Amino acid sequence: MRRNHSKKDRSKTTIQISTPTSELVAAEELAEPRTFKSAFRRAKEKQWDKKRGRVRLHRSFRRSYREDYERELEMPGLLSHAVKSFQMMFRNWKLFIPLALIMVLFSIILVGLMNEDTYVQFQKSIDETSKEINMENIGTITRSGLLLVSAIATGGLTQGKTEVQQVFTVLIFLVVWLVTIYLLRHRLAGQKVKLRDGLYNALSPLLSTLIVALVIFIETIPAMIVVITYSAAVKTDFLSTPFYALIYFIFAALLITLSVYLISSSVIALVAVSAPGLYPMTAIKTASDLLASRRIRFIIRLAYLAIITVILWVIIMLPLIALDLWLKSIFDWLAGIPFVSLELLIMTSLTTIYSATYLYLYYRRLLDYDD
């Protein structure tokens, strides 16, 4: 039966959350006899008291009511937030366009572009498949879309790269991430900042950011287990039995939910750790406190960011790939020039900057909101 809270009850709940634990324990010690149960509970409360300052909206093995853990948050709508992120990038295009070009340049020098032979192989595979299914006159837009999906799904930008080149890819991504947040932080504070200031001063928390990225990798292990076990289940026909398929579905859903739950706060920690002097584990704890009872809304924001990114890639990349196919069909001497690989790299750099802007604006609203 649902408990109905009045305004008086809610105010009591708020007082209980904000009252120091040590005062509650001292008052309860006078009211109850000293038993093993009470002593154990007091010891546990003292341990929790050492973690004061953390947001604790739930207690283990105790029923929680919506009025007890609901935290309001005034945020702009999904579309409004996405548009404001674009506006922030456009207002500071003199900073972000050179930053994107620097990322492209270093990626070409240290990592290299996607091999043109890989792109040609994608085209041949699509043509052979269309002939097998009697679709020889496949449209240019459809072919362009299949090429785009193939290049992204197979990791075209990192396919065939050595371990050292993949490490350089991660480092370049983190450098652009940190520089973008540094520039945004100073621009929102009303300070005039140049790109060179970000390149020279934003990399001090690079090691802390790497540690948070490592934590995110560890948190993706449950989802990786689902991928590995799914491949094994398909090969052994384990999923052919409905009952076993249902059990596996529940197992996979739980592991994926666990990964999404853990990663949601660590993504915000990846933004928080860019603050000067903030340790990585402190950033993770702070992000967890900020998202307490707000995780679902933040996960919806992440999903919307993914949708916006996909739409932009389709709108921008499909015409460019179609143009590339048309030009190379007319001019044979253009066949070896990796136009699409360069376009993919530019779009990746711009997407990285936009994602950092999108998440940093959300993080600032979390910090500025007084709850």
N, C-alpha and C positions, 0 to 999 in steps of 0.2 A: 504494500500500500504506500503510495507516494506521500511524503510528508510535505505539508504546505507551510512555508515560512512567511511570517508577517514581516513588516519593516523592522519591528522591534527585534525579532529573531535574527534577521540578517545583520543588524548592527551588533548583536552579541557575537555572532560568528566572526565578524570582522575584528572585534576586540580580541577574541581568542587567538586569532591568527597573528595579530600584531603584538600581543602580550609576550614578554620574554619568557622562555621556557623555565628558567631558573625560579622566577616568582611563582609560577604555577606549581612547580614541584615543591617549593617551600610551604605553600599554603596547603597542599594535599598531604604533606608529611604530618601536619598537625591533626588532620581529620581522619587518618586511617592507621590502624595498627601496623607494626613492623612485621611483615610476613615475607616469605621468600618471593612471592609474586610481586608484592609492592616494591621490595628491594631491587628485584630484577628490572621492574619498570622504571624505577628512579635512575638506575644505572644507564638504562637505554636512553632516557631523556637527557641525561648529562652528556652522553655521546652526541646526541642530536644538538645539544646546546653549543657544542664546539663548532658546529656548522651553521651558527646563526648568521643571518644575512641571506641564506638560501631560501628560495621560494618553495614552501612545502604545502601543497594543497590537498595531498592525500596522505593517509597513514596505512601501513600494511595491515591487512586483515580487518579493516574497519570500513563500514559502509560510507560512501561519499554521496552527498547530495549535490544537485546541480547548483544550488544557491551557494554552496561552500567553495566550489572550485571554478565558477564562471568568472572570467576576467574580460572586461570590455576592452575594445580597442577600436578607436576611430581611425579608419584608413580609407583612402580613396578607392573607388571601384577598380575592378580588374582592368578594364579598358583605359580608365583615367590614369592609373599607375603606369601602364605600358606607354601611353602617350607622353606622360611627363618624363619618362626615361628617354624617349626619343628627343623631346624638346631639350633636355639637358645635354644630350650629345650634340645636337645641332647648334646650340648656343656656344658650345666650346669646341667647335669643329677644328679650330686652329691648333688645339692641343691633341685631339683624338685622331685626326687624319694622319698627322706625322707619326704618332705612336703606332698606328696600324701599319704604316709603311715600314717603320723600323722593325716591327715584328715580322713582316713579310721578308725583309732583307736578311735578317738574321736566320730566319727559317730556311731560306734558300742557301745561305752560306754553310750553316751548321748541320742542317737536316737534309735539304734538297727537296725538289718538287716530286710529285707523283710521276713515276716512270710513264712515258708516253706509250710504251709497249703494253703496259697494263690497261690503259684507256682503250687502245686499239683492240686488245683481247676482249674487253667488255663489249665493244661494238660487234665483233665477230660472233660472240656467244649469243647476243640478242638477235642477230640476223639468222643464225642457224636455228635458234628456237622458234622464230617466227615462221621459217620455212617448214619446220616439223609439224607445226599446228595449222598449216595452210593459211598463214597470215603474211604473205609476202609483201603486201602493200601496207605495211604498218605505218601509221602516221608519224610525222617528224616530231610532234609534241610528245606522243607516246614513247617514241624511241628516246627522246631527250630525258623524259621522266625516268625511264628504266635505267639509263646511263647514270643519272644523278643518284638514284637509289643504290645502284651497284657500287658506285664510288664511295658512298657514305657507309653502307652496310658492311662492306668488306674492308673498311679502314684504308681507303685508297691513299690518304695522305701519309700513313705510316706503314703501309704494306711494303715488305721487302727491306725495311730499314733495320739497321743493326741496333743492338742494345744501347750503344752509346748515343746514336741518333735519337732513339726514343727518349732517353734521359734528357737530351737537349730540348726535345719537344716539350716535355713537362716543365723544364726550367724556364723556357721562353714564355709558356702560358702563365706561370706564376709571376714572372717579372711584369708582364703586361697587366695582370690582375692587380698587383700591388701598386704599380704606377698609376693605374686608372683610379683606384680608391684614394690614393694620396692626392691626386689632382682634384678629385671631387670634394674631398674633405676641406681643402683650402679654398676652393671656389665657393662652396656653400658658406664658408666662414667669412666671405667678403674679401679675401686676400687675393692679390694679383700674384699668380704663380706661372712659371714657365715650364716647358716640357723638360728642360735640362734639370730643373730643381727636382722633379719627380724621379728622373733617371738616377740622379746622384744620391737622393735622400730617402727614397721609398723602399730601398732594398734591405734596410736594417732588420726587419722581421722576417727575412727570407727563410731562415732556419726554423723559426716557429711555425711559419706557414707550411713548410715541408712536413713538420711533425703532425699538424692538423690534417694535412692531406694523407699522411700515413694512417691516421686514425680512421679517416673516411674509407680508405682501402680495406682496413680490417672490418669495418662495419658492413662492407659489401660482401663479405664471405658467405653469410646465409643465402644471399641471392645467387652467388656463384655455385653453391652446393645444389641449388634447384636446377641450374643449367646443366651441371655435370650429371646429376641423377636423372634428369629428363632424357638426356642422350642415352644413358644406359637403359632406361626403361623402354625407350622406343626400340632399341636394338634387340632387347630380350622379350618383346611383346608383353611386357608386364601390364601395360595399360589396356590390353585387349579385354581384360575382365572388368566389368563395370564396378564391382565392389573395390577392387584394387585401385582402379582409376579414381574413385571417390576418395579413398584414403590418401592417395598421392596428391590429389588436388588440395585437400585440407592441409597436408604437410607443406606443400609449396606455398599456399596462401599465407600460412603462419610465418614461414621464413622470410618471404618477401615483405610482409607487413613489418616484421622486426627490422629488416634492413632499412626500409623507408622511414620508420620511426626514429632510428638512430641517426640516419644520415641527415634528416631534416634540421636538427639542431647543429650538426657539425658544419653544414653549409653556411649557416649564420656565423659560426665560429671562424670560418675561413675569412669572413669579412671583419669580425671583431678583432682577430689576432693581428690585423694590420696596424692597430693602434700602437704607438711607441711604448715600449716597456711592459707590454702585456704578455705574460707567459702562455704557452699553448693550452695547458690544462685549465688555467684560469679562464681563458677565452671560451673553452668548451663548456665549463660550468656556467659562465655568464650567459652564453647563448641558450643553454638549457633553461635557465631561469626566465629569460625573456620570452621563450616560447612555451612556457608552462601554460597549459590549457588553451594554447593558440596554435598547436601543431597542425591541426587539420586545415585551418585557414591558410597557414603558410604553405602546406603541401599543395593546396589548390592554386596558390600563387605560382609555385614552381611548375605545376602542370600547365598553367596559362602561359608562362614564359616559354615552355617547350612548344606549345601550339603556335605562339607568335613567331618563334624562330623557324619552325617548319614552314609556315605561310610565307615568311620573307624569303627563305631559300627557294621555295617553289616559284615565287613571283620574279625573283631576280635571276636565278640560275637557269631556269628552263629556257627563257628566250636566248640567253648567252650560249647555252649548249646547242640549241637549234641553229643559231647563227654560225657557230663553229662547224657544225655538220654541213651546212649549206655552202659555206666558203671553201671547205676542204674538198667538197664534191666538185667544185668548179675549178679551183686552183690546186693542182697537185703539189706544188712546191710548198704549200702550207701544211702538208701532212705531218711533218716532224716537229712543228712548233707547239709546245704544250700550253696553249691558251687556257684550256679548261682547268688544268692543274693550278695555274696562277690564279685564276678566278676563284677556285675553291679555297686557296690559301688566303686570299684577300677577304672572302666572306667569313672564313674562320676567325680571322683577327678582329673583324668588325663585330662578329657575334660575341666574342670574348669580352670586348669593351662594353657592348650593350648589356650583357648578362651581369657584369660587375656593377654597372650603373643601376640596373634594375634592383639588384639585391642590396646595394648600399643605400638607396633611397628608402627601401623597406626597413633596413636596419636603423636608419636615422629616425624614422617614425616610431619605432619601438623604443628607442632611447628617449625621445622627446615626450612621449606620451606619459602622463602622470596618472598612474592607477592606484 
